[in-house]
């Protein structure tokens, strides 16, 4: 498996994806640390299967839990980001 640095992979993405389509696997590294493996898709995975919806589409948009009332979500978000 060939190892490629992120910057090179990014700059030559199309060329590397052509190699993967031909069956080659790639190991993407960040400062010599492996971060991802790019592998070819199996033949039986190449077809996109579309299935009919099994639920009423309107029901998918409903919230599973009611929103919290009286909570300032922006304040919570800013608090969380400040902790990092």
Protein Blocks (a to p, Z undefined) as FASTA:
>chain_A
ZZddfklmmmmmmmmmmmmmnopacdddeehiafbdcddddfklmpccddddfbdfklmm
pcfbdcdehiafklmmmmmmmmZZ
